Amino acid sequence: MTPFKLQIITPEKTFFDGETDQIIVRTTVGDVGILNGHEPYCAALGIGQLRVRINGEFRRAATSGGIIKVSKEKTVILAQTCEWADEIDLNRAEAAKSTAEERMKSAKGDNELRMAEAKLRRALNRIDTASFLK
């Protein structure tokens, strides 16, 4: 496969800036695969996994929201958060899951419930992403 330029940027840092020959990203309407020569494309990202193929092997990351923009020059992902599977602190993710579940039980109103549900989805995504290493 022919490589293409990929940049992944979060509010904190440039997460990845290099070449890949394939990515698979979770958008709000499902997973999308990108190869070199893909048509110009823009989509909102959901909470899910990003898979980046580097040197013939996929590397997984947990993401939570953002956008992807594909052009002839490069593909850019602006992600709210992005964390490689091998860098996820499972203890922290499990604690976040427990906290979110408790907040869901004690939520006072729809807004608190939606916020707790979103935190739970992010925690479960991080746990699921890290589980691919086992």
C-alpha positions in Angstrom: 0.0 0.0 0.0 1.1 3.5 -0.7 1.7 5.7 2.4 0.1 9.0 3.1 0.6 11.8 5.6 -1.4 11.7 8.8 -1.6 14.2 11.6 -3.5 13.6 14.8 -3.8 16.7 17.0 -5.4 17.0 20.4 -5.8 20.2 22.5 -2.7 19.2 24.5 -0.3 18.1 21.8 0.4 16.8 18.3 -0.4 13.1 19.1 1.0 11.7 15.7 2.6 13.3 12.7 3.9 10.8 10.2 3.1 8.4 7.5 0.6 5.5 7.4 -0.8 3.4 4.7 -4.3 2.9 6.3 -6.4 4.2 9.1 -9.8 3.1 10.4 -11.6 5.7 12.4 -14.9 5.7 14.3 -17.2 8.5 13.1 -20.6 9.4 14.4 -22.1 7.2 11.7 -19.8 4.2 11.9 -16.2 3.1 11.1 -14.5 4.6 8.0 -11.4 3.3 6.4 -9.0 5.7 4.7 -6.3 4.7 2.2 -4.0 6.9 0.0 -6.0 8.6 -2.7 -9.2 8.7 -0.7 -11.7 11.2 -2.0 -11.8 14.5 0.0 -13.9 13.8 3.1 -14.8 15.4 6.4 -16.7 13.8 9.3 -17.4 14.2 13.0 -15.7 11.6 15.2 -17.5 9.6 17.9 -16.2 7.8 20.9 -14.4 4.8 19.7 -11.2 3.4 18.4 -8.7 4.7 15.8 -6.5 2.1 14.1 -3.4 3.4 12.4 -1.3 1.0 10.2 2.4 1.8 10.8 5.1 -0.4 9.1 2.5 -3.1 8.3 1.0 -3.4 11.8 -2.1 -1.7 13.2 -1.7 0.4 16.4 -4.9 1.2 18.3 -5.9 4.3 20.1 -9.0 5.4 22.1 -10.6 8.6 20.9 -13.5 10.6 22.1 -14.9 13.1 19.7 -13.4 15.4 17.1 -13.3 15.7 13.3 -11.4 14.1 10.4 -10.5 15.9 7.2 -9.1 14.0 4.3 -7.5 15.9 1.4 -5.0 15.1 -1.4 -2.2 16.5 0.7 -2.8 14.8 4.0 -5.4 13.5 6.5 -5.9 15.5 9.7 -7.7 14.3 12.8 -8.5 16.8 15.4 -9.5 14.7 18.4 -10.8 15.8 21.8 -8.7 13.0 23.3 -6.5 10.3 21.8 -4.5 7.7 23.7 -2.6 4.7 22.4 -3.8 1.4 23.8 -0.5 0.5 25.4 -0.5 3.8 27.3 -3.9 3.5 28.8 -3.9 3.3 32.6 -6.5 0.5 33.2 -6.8 1.2 36.9 -7.7 4.8 36.1 -10.1 3.8 33.4 -11.8 1.3 35.8 -12.1 4.0 38.5 -13.6 6.4 35.9 -16.1 3.7 35.0 -17.2 3.2 38.6 -17.5 6.9 39.2 -19.6 7.4 36.1 -21.9 4.5 37.1 -22.3 6.0 40.6 -23.1 9.5 39.0 -25.7 7.9 36.8 -27.5 6.4 39.8 -27.5 9.7 41.7 -28.1 12.0 38.7 -30.6 14.8 39.4 -32.0 15.6 36.0 -31.4 14.8 32.4 -28.3 16.9 32.0 -26.4 15.2 34.8 -27.5 11.8 33.5 -26.3 12.6 29.9 -22.9 13.8 31.3 -22.5 10.7 33.4 -23.4 8.4 30.4 -20.8 10.2 28.2 -18.2 9.7 30.9 -19.1 6.0 31.1 -18.9 5.6 27.3 -15.4 7.1 27.3 -14.2 4.9 30.2 -15.6 1.8 28.5 -13.9 2.7 25.3 -10.6 3.1 27.0 -11.0 -0.3 28.7 -12.0 -1.9 25.5 -9.1 -0.4 23.5 -6.6 -1.5 26.1 -8.0 -5.1 26.2 -6.7 -5.6 22.6 -3.2 -5.8 24.0 -4.0 -9.0 26.1 
